[in-house]
Amino acid sequence: MAEKLVMTVDEAANLLGISRGLAYAAVRDGRLPHLRIGRRILVSVAALERLVEEVGHANVMLTPPATLVGA
């Protein structure tokens, strides 16, 4: 059987070691590359691999920046 080209947001979250909620927030904000097919939201395996590569070379964030209290 051929390798999968896409995965669910839950699968991507698991691979990245982040929560399901954070993964869906990253999809909503455009920080996690995705495609929609009907109601399904899918993450390209190749796009996820590129994202992980970029994180090692640049300031790419999946987590929202911390809010400064009293600043």
C-alpha positions in Angstrom: 0.0 0.0 0.0 1.3 3.5 -0.8 2.2 6.0 1.9 -0.5 8.4 2.9 -0.3 11.9 1.3 -2.5 13.6 3.9 -3.4 13.1 7.5 -6.1 14.4 9.8 -5.5 17.4 12.1 -5.6 15.0 15.1 -2.8 12.8 13.5 -0.7 15.9 12.8 -1.2 17.1 16.4 0.0 13.7 17.6 3.0 13.8 15.4 3.9 17.3 16.4 3.3 16.6 20.1 0.8 19.3 20.5 -2.8 19.3 21.7 -5.7 18.8 19.3 -7.0 22.2 20.3 -3.7 23.9 19.5 -3.6 22.1 16.2 -7.1 23.3 15.2 -6.2 26.9 16.4 -3.1 26.8 14.1 -5.3 25.7 11.2 -7.8 28.5 11.9 -5.0 31.1 12.1 -3.2 29.7 9.0 -0.1 28.6 10.9 -0.7 25.0 10.0 -0.9 24.4 6.3 -4.1 22.4 5.4 -6.7 21.7 2.8 -10.4 21.3 3.1 -12.3 18.6 1.3 -15.9 19.0 2.1 -16.1 19.2 5.9 -12.8 17.4 6.4 -9.6 19.3 7.2 -6.5 17.5 6.1 -2.8 18.2 6.5 -0.4 17.4 3.7 2.4 15.1 5.0 4.9 16.9 2.7 3.7 20.4 3.9 4.0 19.3 7.5 7.6 18.0 6.9 8.5 21.3 5.3 7.0 23.2 8.3 9.1 21.2 10.7 12.2 21.8 8.6 11.4 25.6 8.6 11.0 25.6 12.4 14.6 24.4 12.7 15.9 27.3 10.5 13.6 30.2 11.2 11.3 31.8 13.7 8.2 29.9 12.8 5.7 29.5 15.6 2.8 27.2 16.0 2.0 28.4 19.5 0.6 31.9 20.0 3.0 34.4 21.5 2.6 34.9 25.2 0.6 37.9 26.3 2.5 40.3 28.5 0.5 41.2 31.6 0.7 44.8 32.6 2.9 45.8 29.7 
